[in-house]
Amino acid sequence: MTEHIVKSFDDELDELTAEVARMGGLAEKLLSDALDAVVSRDGALAKDVIQRDKEIDALQLELERRVILLLALRQPMASDLRRTFSALKISGDLERIGDLAKNIAKRALILNEQRPMSLTRSVHRMGHVVSNMLKDVLDAYTTADVDLAIDVWRRDDEIDAHYNSLFRELLTYMMEDSKTITMCTHLLFMAKNLERIGDHGTNIAENVHYLVTGEELPDARTSATEYKGQDQ
């Protein structure tokens, strides 16, 4: 393979990475705006989030097309193949994150029709944790930072704990006052959407680890000490 062809191929792979990073930035912003729409009861912002999800969908379809073309024409191997498939898989997770952010925005529109409820702050706090996780895993991808990817991978347990705590809190409200059932149900669905975004963040972290090392992370998350022991 000539130097010119190799350089051209590297450029195509770099473009894939940049496109995934762009999708990631859009997904981050979509999630942030959806959460702000919940707390501020901003219907216009919620509707804007719903519309902007189409941009992420379009980018994911375009990236799929480019990956198929690249596989057909370049037939990448080893680390190049990992870069190609990782871009494809991560873009799929980002597309789903966009969908979940859109779902939160749709629920925000419904909640706007009800009286304000302090529990929206609890959802926003959980969302802040998820947003930080998403930011860090995207940084791990663009910088090929395995340690950061593993750190994000472990944080999924923290998000699950937030969800379980919020679930119990919402259930208590519903049991004590039946008038809150409708609102709490919508908040519960929002929390579940955030929990699912955390799962997709974990998927991205696993793909970053595989991209850089060529090795799969174990199925069950372990403590820092246990994982360090596996590396030795």
C-alpha positions, 0 to 999 in steps of 0.5 A: 500500500503506497504512502498516499493511500495510507494517508488517505485512509488515515484521513478517512478514519480521522473524519469518522472519529470527528463525525462521532465526536460531533454527534456526541456534542449534539447529544450532550447539548440535547440532554442538557437542554432537555433537563433545563426545559424540565426545571425551567418549564420552558416549553419552547426549549423542549420543542426545540430539543424534540426537533433537533433530535432529527439532526442526530438521526441524520448524522447517524445514517450518514455515518453508517453509509460512510462505514459501509463504503469504507469497509467495502473499499478499504477492507481495514484490518486490526486497529483500523477495523476496530476504529471503524466498528467502534465509530459505528457502534458508538454512533448507534449509542449516541442516536439512542441517547438523542432519542432518550433526551427527546423523550425527556423533552416530551415529558417536560411539555406534559409536566408544564400543564401541571402545577410545579413540583419540587421533585423535578430538582431531583431528576435534574440532579440525576441528570447532572450526574448522567451529563458528566458521565456522557461528557467524560466518556466522549472525552475518553473516545476523542483522546483514546483515554482508557483509564477515563473510559474505565472510570466512566464504566464503573460510574454506571452503578452510581447512576443506578443508585440515583435511579433507585433512590428517586424511584423510592422517593416518587413512590412515597409521594404517590402513596401519600397523595394520589393527586401526584400520581400522574406527575410522579409517573412522568418523572419516573419515566424521565428518571428511567430515560436517564438511567438508560442514557447511563447504560449507553454511556457504559456501552461507549466506555466499553467500546473505547476500551476495546478500540484502544486495547483490543480487549473486552471489559468483563461483563460484571463491573468490579471494584477498582481494587478487583479490576486492578488485580485483573490487570496485573 
